[in-house]
């Protein structure tokens, strides 16, 4: 009896839907089921975010950092203590992220591409407050080689955030060019053009 009812409903459903609509319904159902499985949720979320990301836009506000703003201490994963002020003179690209954050994971491949393209001309700073071993394992499993740091002491006001990911781009003259919360596509032509302008002599 139940089998017959299900068959009748399926036949009715097929008659009222086109093939592409059935396919979309099926994909949506798979997505919902995957989101209910804890192990698959993070990967599925990252996949969805990755395919809906847009290029970031340059900030409309003009903010110049003062000497106090630059007084932020960072510890590299190799154990070197670095002051942010030591990075003056070249653009600085700062990204706050975490391994448990699906939007962070989603934008990571494009960040790696950006880093590969501009690592000789821009200071890249990837900040996570997680256990360094967790971060290292994550990076190794995906073959990323981004420069990793933790903050030592306080975060100065222009660099404060409560959202992951957050990305900040500072021009060589100390102007905050971009303050972006949420995932973005960092290897787009638009971003490359913005970076080219920043490093132009």
Secondary structure by P-SEA (a helix, b strand, c coil): caaaaaaaaaaaaaaaccaaaaaaaaaaaaaaaaaacccaaaaaaaaaaaaabbbbbcccbbbbbccccccbbbbcccbbbbbcccccccbbbbbbbccccaaaaaaaaaaaaaaaaccccbbbbbbbcccaaaaaaaaaaaccccbbbbbccccccccccccccbbbbbccccccccccccccccccaaaaaaaaaaacc
